[in-house]
Amino acid sequence: MKLRLHNSLTRRVEDFVPLDPQRVTMYVCGPTVYNYVHIGNARPYVVFGLLARLLRRLYPKLVYARNITDVDDKINTAAAAAGVPIATITDRYAADFRADMAKLGVDAPDVEPHATAHIPQIIAMIERLIAGGHAYAAEGHALFDVASFADYGKLSGRSTDEMIAGARVEVAPYKKNPADFVLWKPSTPDLPGWDSPWGRGRPGWHIECSAMSEAHLGETIDIHAGGNDLLFPHHENEVAQSTCAHSGRIFARYWLHNGMLSLEGRKMSKSLGNTYKLHELLEQYPVELLRYMLMKAHYRQPLDWSAAALEQARRTLDGLYTTLRDLADVPANPAGDLPEEFLAALCDDLNTPEALAVLSRLADATRKAADPQAQAEAKSALLGAGAFLGLLQVDPEAWFRGATTSFAPQALQVAFSLVGAELRELEGDELINGLVEERQQAKLRKDFKKADELRAALANLGIVVEDTPQGPRWKRASAAPVAA
């Protein structure tokens, strides 16, 4: 099946034709490890991680690199504020990032280069740029000469004036041009630094990715991806550096950029203080709900994060899991071929909204199948497609029950007032099971007032009880009260 991707460089959707079909290369800009990542940071790793899965299915080999930026002024500031060595900050948050990605179901890259492990390559690239007349040294700095690269601005489509304004460039007397950007800068004794031809210093942010990409993927790569906030100046500068360092050869053949997240219609950013840290969300919500949220809009479009959107996503997943629970006895083989319409959606510029719509259609087909074989085939297709997206991976009963281990104290007091002392010693699922059974016994005694009181008490705990011909069963409410 033919893969088509939107190329930011040409601003159109194109057939993806790798330079070497036997070795496809992709580089995704990773985190600067000075704090926890927020949910907006996670979007590119989920969607481009999904692209990596698709590429591995379509081609014999993919080399996927996702870097760690572990030398940066934000890191220096965080270390100084905490009063700890810089390595303490970078080691901690790099480990936290990996742990969060693993919990979120994001596949690890093939290569995870660290900027500090590539200082020799960075220095060598800067030396080539200076030798070629594309960079210059000044007052302990090395700077890229923007005027030496005629295509500067082509990727972002910005004029020179727009680029100067957008880059918030430092006005410095040692610059030939205000738009010239730093490749190397001097370090004071209290800051990390390495010896170089221009004195003790550290690399600029942009040169790090160019050097790491070259070291692990080669001079020309197939795909370079990241958030559209990186389009300028970071990716624009990468193009300039890499193209000039490689004698004019193309740096990246396809550029992919994901849209940003907003929160209840407002821009989400650390500066506004309205970001949700990923590790906190992973403690509050099911992993699959977070993944669904990050895939429900097309990756190139903005995505609004809201309580209403979470509620809608939860209801959708509840519907899919209801199908799986009701048809638990139907055998399935999710390891079979993926449905053609599902793959077609993903091959159409990673159209995850359509891929999720296919899941709903497969669930309907599973319910409506006329015979056991057709039902088994439809369920297999549903589970296989879900697994590819990182969804429908838990037991349906576990999905509905969730990880309810703590409840609001006031809600607990109400529930405990209705039951005997033996139930008050229970916690989590055991407590819920006990309350549900107590309600069932009240119904059998025709004590409907007590049964209604217990149902209300369970609702206050965030639990919905469903009466079925097979007996009562319970699930977590879509928007359960949080523990106080």
C-alpha positions in Angstrom: 0.0 0.0 0.0 1.3 3.4 -1.0 2.2 5.8 1.9 1.5 9.5 1.3 2.8 12.2 3.7 2.4 16.0 3.9 5.8 17.5 3.3 6.2 20.9 5.0 8.9 21.8 2.6 6.7 21.6 -0.5 3.4 22.3 1.5 1.6 19.4 -0.2 0.8 15.7 0.3 3.3 13.6 -1.6 4.0 9.9 -2.3 6.6 8.8 0.2 9.6 7.4 -1.8 12.6 6.6 0.5 16.1 7.2 -0.7 16.9 3.6 0.1 13.8 1.3 0.6 16.1 -1.1 2.4 17.0 1.5 5.1 14.4 4.2 5.8 15.7 6.9 8.2 13.7 9.2 10.5 14.7 11.8 13.0 12.3 13.3 15.6 13.4 16.1 17.8 13.4 14.9 21.4 13.0 16.7 24.7 15.3 19.2 26.5 15.5 17.5 29.8 15.2 20.2 32.5 11.6 19.3 33.7 8.8 16.9 33.2 7.3 16.8 29.7 3.7 18.1 29.5 0.9 16.5 27.5 1.5 18.8 24.5 5.1 17.6 24.4 3.9 14.0 24.1 1.9 14.5 21.0 4.7 14.2 18.5 6.1 11.1 20.2 2.7 9.4 20.0 1.9 10.3 16.4 5.4 9.9 15.0 5.9 6.8 17.0 2.8 5.5 15.2 4.4 6.5 11.9 7.5 4.5 12.9 5.2 1.4 13.4 3.7 2.0 10.0 7.1 2.4 8.3 8.3 -0.9 9.9 5.3 -2.6 8.4 5.9 -1.2 5.0 9.7 -1.5 4.7 12.3 -4.0 5.6 14.3 -1.7 7.9 13.7 1.7 9.7 16.3 3.5 11.7 14.4 5.9 13.9 16.4 8.4 16.0 15.0 10.6 18.8 17.5 12.7 20.6 18.0 14.0 24.1 19.1 17.6 24.5 21.1 17.6 27.7 23.0 20.8 27.3 21.0 24.0 27.2 20.5 27.3 29.1 17.2 26.1 30.5 19.0 23.1 32.1 21.6 25.4 33.5 18.9 27.6 35.1 17.0 24.6 36.5 20.2 23.2 38.1 21.2 26.6 39.6 17.7 27.0 41.0 17.8 23.5 42.6 21.3 23.9 43.8 22.4 20.6 42.2 24.9 19.6 39.5 23.6 19.9 36.0 24.0 16.1 35.5 21.5 15.6 38.3 18.9 17.5 36.4 19.5 15.9 33.0 19.8 12.3 34.3 16.7 12.6 36.4 14.4 14.1 33.7 15.8 12.0 30.9 14.9 8.9 32.9 11.5 10.3 33.7 10.9 11.1 30.1 11.7 7.5 29.1 9.5 6.1 31.9 6.6 8.4 30.8 6.9 7.3 27.2 7.0 3.7 28.1 3.8 4.1 30.2 2.1 6.0 27.3 2.8 3.1 25.0 5.3 4.9 22.9 7.8 2.6 21.2 11.4 3.4 22.0 13.5 4.7 19.1 16.3 2.7 17.6 18.8 5.4 18.5 18.6 7.9 21.3 21.6 10.2 20.9 22.6 12.7 23.7 24.0 16.1 22.7 26.8 15.9 25.3 28.0 12.6 23.7 28.5 14.3 20.3 30.6 17.3 21.1 33.5 16.2 18.8 31.0 15.8 15.9 29.5 19.2 16.7 32.9 20.9 16.7 33.8 19.1 13.4 30.7 20.3 11.7 31.2 23.8 12.8 34.8 23.7 11.5 33.5 22.5 8.1 31.0 25.4 8.0 33.7 27.9 8.8 36.1 26.4 6.2 33.3 26.6 3.6 32.6 30.2 4.3 29.2 29.6 5.9 30.2 30.4 9.5 32.6 32.7 11.3 34.2 33.0 14.7 33.8 36.2 16.8 34.6 36.9 20.5 34.5 33.2 21.5 31.5 32.5 19.5 31.0 30.6 16.2 28.0 31.9 14.2 26.2 30.7 11.1 26.3 33.3 8.3 22.7 33.4 7.1 23.5 35.5 4.0 25.7 32.6 2.8 22.7 30.3 2.3 20.3 31.5 -0.4 17.5 29.2 0.5 17.3 30.4 4.1 13.6 30.7 4.9 12.4 28.3 2.3 11.2 25.7 4.8 9.2 28.1 7.0 8.2 30.4 4.1 9.2 33.5 6.1 10.8 36.7 4.9 14.0 37.9 6.3 12.3 40.5 8.5 9.8 37.9 9.8 12.6 35.5 10.6 14.5 38.1 12.6 11.5 39.0 14.5 10.3 35.4 15.0 13.7 34.2 16.2 14.0 36.8 18.9 17.7 36.9 17.9 20.2 38.5 20.2 21.5 41.8 18.9 25.2 41.6 19.3 28.1 43.8 17.9 30.0 40.7 16.8 27.3 39.5 14.4 27.6 40.3 10.7 23.9 40.1 10.4 21.2 40.2 13.1 19.7 36.9 11.8 23.0 35.0 12.2 22.6 32.3 14.8 25.0 30.8 17.4 26.7 27.5 16.7 29.0 27.7 19.7 29.1 30.1 22.6 31.6 30.7 25.5 31.0 29.2 29.0 31.8 30.8 32.3 33.5 28.5 34.9 30.2 27.6 36.5 28.6 26.4 33.3 29.2 23.2 31.3 31.9 23.6 28.7 34.3 21.9 26.4 37.5 22.9 24.8 37.2 24.1 21.2 39.1 26.1 18.6 37.0 29.1 19.8 37.7 28.6 23.4 35.9 26.8 26.2 32.2 26.7 25.5 29.1 24.8 24.6 27.1 24.2 21.5 24.0 26.1 20.3 20.8 24.2 20.2 20.4 23.9 16.5 23.8 22.5 15.6 23.2 19.6 18.1 20.5 18.0 16.0 22.3 18.4 12.8 25.4 16.7 14.1 23.5 13.9 15.8 21.4 13.2 12.7 24.5 13.1 10.6 26.3 10.7 13.0 23.5 8.1 13.2 21.5 8.5 10.0 23.8 10.0 7.4 24.0 13.2 5.5 20.6 12.9 3.9 17.7 11.5 5.8 14.2 10.5 4.6 12.0 12.1 7.3 12.6 14.8 9.9 9.6 15.4 12.2 8.6 17.5 15.2 6.1 20.0 16.5 5.3 23.0 14.3 6.7 25.3 16.9 10.1 23.9 15.8 9.6 24.8 12.2 11.3 28.2 12.8 13.9 28.8 13.9 15.1 25.3 14.9 14.3 23.3 11.7 15.0 26.2 9.4 18.5 26.5 11.0 19.0 22.8 10.8 18.4 22.9 7.1 20.9 25.7 6.6 23.6 24.1 8.7 23.3 20.6 7.3 23.0 21.6 3.7 26.0 23.8 3.9 28.1 21.3 5.9 27.3 18.6 3.3 28.3 20.6 0.1 24.7 21.4 -0.8 23.2 17.9 -0.5 19.6 17.7 0.7 19.4 17.3 4.5 15.8 15.9 4.9 13.6 14.9 2.1 10.3 15.0 3.9 9.5 17.4 6.8 6.5 16.5 9.0 5.1 18.8 11.7 2.3 18.3 14.2 -0.1 20.9 15.4 -0.1 22.3 18.9 -2.4 21.6 21.9 -4.7 24.1 23.4 -6.4 23.9 26.8 -10.1 24.8 26.8 -9.5 26.9 23.7 -6.5 28.7 25.1 -2.9 28.3 24.1 -1.1 25.7 26.3 2.3 26.8 27.3 4.7 26.7 30.3 4.8 30.5 30.3 1.0 30.7 30.8 1.2 28.1 33.5 -1.7 26.1 32.0 0.1 22.9 31.1 -0.7 19.4 32.3 2.4 17.3 33.2 2.3 14.0 31.5 3.4 12.0 34.5 0.5 13.4 36.6 -2.1 12.6 33.8 -0.8 9.1 33.7 -1.7 8.7 37.3 -5.2 10.1 36.9 -6.4 8.6 33.6 -6.1 5.3 31.7 -3.2 5.3 29.3 -5.5 4.4 26.4 -7.6 7.4 27.1 -4.6 9.7 26.8 -3.4 8.0 23.6 -6.9 8.2 22.1 -7.0 12.0 22.9 -3.7 12.5 21.2 -4.8 10.7 18.1 -8.4 11.8 17.7 -7.5 14.9 15.6 -5.3 14.7 12.5 -1.7 15.3 13.6 -1.3 18.4 11.5 -4.3 20.1 13.1 -4.5 21.8 16.4 -5.9 19.7 19.3 -8.0 21.2 22.1 -7.7 19.5 25.5 -10.8 19.8 27.6 -12.9 18.0 30.1 -15.6 17.6 27.4 -13.2 16.1 25.0 -11.9 13.7 27.6 -15.5 12.7 28.4 -16.3 12.1 24.8 -13.2 10.0 24.3 -14.0 8.0 27.4 -17.5 7.2 26.1 -16.1 6.1 22.8 -13.6 3.7 24.4 -16.3 2.5 26.8 -18.4 1.6 23.7 -15.6 -0.3 22.1 -14.9 -2.1 25.4 -18.6 -2.9 25.9 -18.5 -4.7 22.6 -15.5 -6.7 23.7 -17.1 -7.5 27.1 -20.4 -8.6 25.6 -18.6 -10.8 23.1 -15.9 -12.1 25.5 -16.6 -15.7 24.5 -16.0 -15.1 20.8 -12.5 -16.4 20.0 -10.1 -13.9 18.2 -6.7 -13.8 16.7 -5.5 -10.1 16.8 -2.1 -11.1 15.2 -3.6 -11.5 11.8 -3.6 -9.1 8.9 -4.7 -5.5 9.6 -8.0 -4.5 7.8 -7.2 -2.8 4.5 -9.4 0.2 5.2 -7.5 0.7 8.5 -4.1 0.6 6.8 -5.4 2.9 4.0 -6.4 5.5 6.6 -2.9 5.5 8.2 -1.2 5.5 4.8 -3.2 8.6 3.9 -0.9 11.1 5.8 -1.4 9.3 9.1 -5.1 9.9 9.2 -5.8 8.8 12.8 -9.3 10.2 13.0 -10.3 7.9 10.1 -8.4 5.0 11.6 -10.3 5.5 14.9 -13.6 5.6 12.9 -12.6 2.3 11.4 -12.4 0.8 14.9 -16.0 1.9 15.5 -17.1 0.3 12.3 -15.3 -2.9 13.2 -17.0 -3.0 16.5 -20.4 -2.6 14.8 -19.4 -5.4 12.3 -18.5 -7.6 15.3 -21.9 -7.1 16.9 -23.9 -7.6 13.6 -21.9 -10.6 12.3 -24.3 -13.3 11.1 -22.3 -16.4 12.1 -19.6 -17.3 14.6 -16.8 -17.3 12.0 -17.7 -13.8 10.7 -17.9 -12.6 14.3 -14.5 -14.1 15.2 -13.0 -12.5 12.1 -14.5 -9.1 12.9 -13.4 -9.2 16.5 -9.9 -10.2 15.4 -9.7 -7.3 13.1 -11.0 -4.9 15.8 -8.4 -6.1 18.3 -5.6 -6.1 15.7 -6.3 -2.6 14.6 -6.7 -1.4 18.2 -3.3 -3.0 19.1 -1.6 -1.1 16.3 -2.9 2.1 17.7 -2.1 1.1 21.3 -5.7 0.7 22.2 -8.0 -2.1 23.4 -5.1 -3.8 25.2 -6.7 -4.5 28.6 -9.3 -6.9 29.8 -12.8 -5.3 29.3 -13.7 -5.9 33.0 -10.4 -4.3 34.1 -11.1 -1.3 31.8 -14.5 -0.6 33.3 -13.3 -1.1 36.9 -10.2 0.9 36.4 -7.6 1.4 39.1 -10.0 2.7 41.8 -7.9 2.5 45.0 -8.9 5.8 46.8 -12.1 7.7 47.3 -13.2 11.0 48.6 -13.5 10.8 52.4 -17.0 12.3 52.5 -18.2 9.8 49.9 -16.7 6.9 51.9 -18.4 8.1 55.1 -21.8 8.0 53.4 -21.1 4.5 52.0 -19.8 3.2 55.4 -23.0 4.5 57.1 -25.0 2.0 55.1 -23.0 -1.1 55.7 -21.6 -3.2 58.5 -18.2 -3.0 60.1 -16.8 -5.8 58.0 -17.0 -3.8 54.8 -15.4 -0.8 56.3 -12.1 -2.7 56.5 -12.0 -3.2 52.7 -10.4 -1.0 50.0 -10.4 -0.5 46.3 -12.2 -3.2 44.2 -12.9 -5.4 47.2 -14.9 -2.5 48.8 -16.8 -1.9 45.6 -17.6 -5.6 45.2 -18.9 -5.6 48.7 -21.1 -2.6 48.3 -22.5 -4.0 45.0 -23.3 -7.3 46.7 -24.8 -5.5 49.7 -27.1 -3.6 47.2 -28.0 -6.9 45.5 -29.0 -8.5 48.8 -31.1 -5.4 49.7 -33.0 -5.8 46.3 -33.6 -9.5 47.0 -35.0 -8.5 50.4 -37.2 -6.0 48.5 -35.5 -3.2 50.6 -35.5 -0.9 47.6 -34.9 2.2 49.7 -31.6 0.7 51.0 -30.7 -0.5 47.4 -31.3 3.0 46.1 -29.2 4.5 48.8 -26.3 2.1 48.1 -26.6 2.9 44.3 -26.3 6.6 45.2 -23.4 6.0 47.5 -21.6 4.0 44.8 -22.2 6.9 42.3 -20.6 9.3 44.8 -17.6 7.0 44.7 -17.5 7.3 40.9 -19.0 3.8 40.3 -21.9 3.1 38.0 -23.9 -0.2 38.6 -25.6 -1.9 35.7 -28.3 -4.5 36.4 -28.1 -7.3 33.7 -29.8 -10.7 33.3 -26.5 -12.2 34.5 -26.5 -10.1 37.7 -25.1 -6.7 38.6 -21.9 -5.4 37.1 -20.1 -2.2 37.8 -17.8 0.2 36.0 -16.0 3.4 36.7 -17.9 6.5 35.7 -16.6 8.5 32.7 -15.9 11.4 35.0 -15.4 9.9 38.4 -15.1 12.2 41.4 -11.5 12.6 42.4 -10.2 11.7 45.9 -10.1 14.7 48.2 
